[in-house]
Amino acid sequence: FGLEKGETIAGVDVLRADHFLIMVSASGRVKRTKVSDLSLPERNWTVVMGLPDDPHERLIYSTVAPAGTHIVFYTQAGQVLRIDGDTVNPQQTGSATGVVGIRLRDGDQLVGVVTIPPDAADSELYAVVVSAMGYAHRFPAQELPVKSRGTLGVRVLNITRTSGPLAGLAIGSAKDHCDVYLKDGRRQRLAMAEIPKTARVARGQRLMQDPKRQPVAEVVILR
């Protein structure tokens, strides 16, 4: 792909002319650009989000989604912020830096982002929370209120010494399955029904018993 030293791929998606490219940086900034406004010559890298000259700042998430999509940020400290993506005004210029998405407390880090499509029925969705040491729980996605940009969001994990910090969050229906990936590339699949349903703020139950004690890297919903 012609990457320079230290560069990594943040995301891969299919472009649709009537959708938006959504990008999120490590500091919690978010940017939307209309796909029809992108200047993307084939087989060439093009700047789509301006980033400061800071070794800690980088693009960590990108996707292509329609208008009305909700953007959900989650952090190591167990904070989750859900915003309406339409509150992020589109920026056409590739060098534009976006706007503040989630506000991070000192010492906290943005782990990742998921999106909720506009046609999803909130009453049928669950948020699945998995800690670094394999503790998991789920709760109705309706308990993630839509809030303003630049706020802290709500807490979703009771962090203990045995649970470790929040490592992954996914949103799906009761019929879906979750793939939990460990840092060394191994995977464990769980049916949504296997994951204990609890209050929003809980430690959950340890569902991943790994003798190698590899931490959780990511959680993905399979439909």
Buried (B, 14 or more C-beta within 10 A) or exposed (E): EEEEEEEEEBBEEEEEEEBBBBBBBBBBBBBBBBBEEBEEEEEEEEEBBBBEEEEEBBBBBBBBBBEEBBBBBBBBBBBBBBBBBBBBEBBEEBEBBBBBBBBBEEEBBBBBBBBBEBEBEBEEBBBBBBBBBBBBBBBBBEBBEEBEBEBBBBBBBBBEEEBBBBBBBBBBBEEBBBBBBBEEEEEBEBEBEEBBEBEBBBBBEBBBEBEEEBBBBBBBBEE
